[in-house]
Amino acid sequence: MAPDVELDTPAAVVDLGRVRANLARWQAECDRLGLANRPHVKTHKTVEIARMAVELGASGLTCQKLGEAEVMADAGFDDLLVSFPVVGGGKLGRLTSLLARANVRTIVDDATLLPGLDSAASAAGKALGVLVDCDTGLGRTGVGSPADAVELAGVVDGYPALRFDGFLTYPSPPGAAAFLGEAVAQAGARGLEPAVVSVGGTPSMWEADQIVPPATEYRVGTYVFHDRNTVAAGAATLDDVALTIAATVVSRPAPDRALLDAGSKALSYDRGPDDGYGLVLEAPGSAIVNLNEEHAYVTLGPEDVLEVGRQVRIVPNHVCAAVNLYDELVVVENGRVAGSWKVAARGRSR
Ligand SMILES: Cc1ncc(COP(=O)(O)O)c(C=O)c1O
């Protein structure tokens, strides 16, 4: 995993072999379960990884924001799910342009969004696929009951340029199978056809068999790199982690304190399972207890030695937030720097 050469730090470093293994293992599981694999680009935001996933068999891509979808459409991907409510005139105009060059689906949890979506699709002269967003436990967006989901599905179905495609939820807690199964049954009874039941989340990916049926499609993002959170959730081991932040020890002002050159602008402020800000692989008994913008404060464990100048690798707590801080990912293969990938959808949060 560690490159043989010294890197200019901080840097986001990708282990190509591990990325390939993570993508292939999950595609094989989806194939085994008969699930469509629609990986989420919000984690890696690169065209290269999206392409690798599709070449391995992914049925299309999930994008959280229109901006990510635009980047992927520019790169030639033509089957895109925008898994975030598209709200506001500016965004609807962009949706029309996106629809003109790709097959697009999006989500709704509120009938007030439908006239705007219908107009955007009519302007493109193309049908827009719509999934009804269901809250099966997160308490984020989504309708709260199967009956409400089917009610909204019926309203979607009445718009000429909208196509009711099915249901979506995130993440996929234990109650999601019953909720979605009930929604599918009730939709069928009303003559609606939910062709897609889309679920997602890396922490529960290896229990996907418990949600098929009703699930027909699974969306994973973090699975490509993993991070401290997905390792803590049991979805991966540290040996699966395919992206680390390379940092340098820049100061040792006290026997138990080291400062690294990777602060909140290199790691993000997301806290991890130990309440710290990342795991230093070379100092596993130590903790990153605080961050400033450019500094990580490491409290050293008794066995750990971090001399000034040493390069270390940090497993971020939340890799999606960390990747969005970098223009490029350094790609390492067999211990050598093999190139770099542009984080093409970096900052495309609109
Ligand atoms: C709608 C949706 N689908 C899928 C995912 C992917 O989740 P994970 O990174 O746990 O795989 C997310 C993550 O936030 C999400 O919001």
The ligand as a MOL file (V3000), in Angstrom:
LIG
                    3D

  0  0  0     0  0            999 V3000
M  V30 BEGIN CTAB
M  V30 COUNTS 16 16 0 0 0
M  V30 BEGIN ATOM
M  V30 1 C -28.8970 8.1570 -1.4000 0
M  V30 2 C -27.6270 7.4400 -1.0950 0
M  V30 3 N -27.3830 6.2730 -1.7010 0
M  V30 4 C -26.2350 5.6010 -1.4770 0
M  V30 5 C -25.2720 6.0870 -0.6200 0
M  V30 6 C -23.9970 5.3130 -0.4560 0
M  V30 7 O -23.7380 5.0230 0.8810 0
M  V30 8 P -22.3760 4.3170 1.2980 0
M  V30 9 O -21.3040 5.3000 1.0930 0
M  V30 10 O -22.5780 3.9080 2.7080 0
M  V30 11 O -22.2160 3.1420 0.4060 0
M  V30 12 C -25.5090 7.2970 0.0430 0
M  V30 13 C -24.5380 7.8460 1.0070 0
M  V30 14 O -24.7200 8.8520 1.6420 0
M  V30 15 C -26.7180 7.9960 -0.1980 0
M  V30 16 O -26.9960 9.1580 0.4120 0
M  V30 END ATOM
M  V30 BEGIN BOND
M  V30 1 1 1 2
M  V30 2 1 2 3
M  V30 3 2 2 15
M  V30 4 2 3 4
M  V30 5 1 4 5
M  V30 6 1 5 6
M  V30 7 2 5 12
M  V30 8 1 6 7
M  V30 9 1 7 8
M  V30 10 2 8 9
M  V30 11 1 8 10
M  V30 12 1 8 11
M  V30 13 1 12 13
M  V30 14 1 12 15
M  V30 15 2 13 14
M  V30 16 1 15 16
M  V30 END BOND
M  V30 END CTAB
M  END
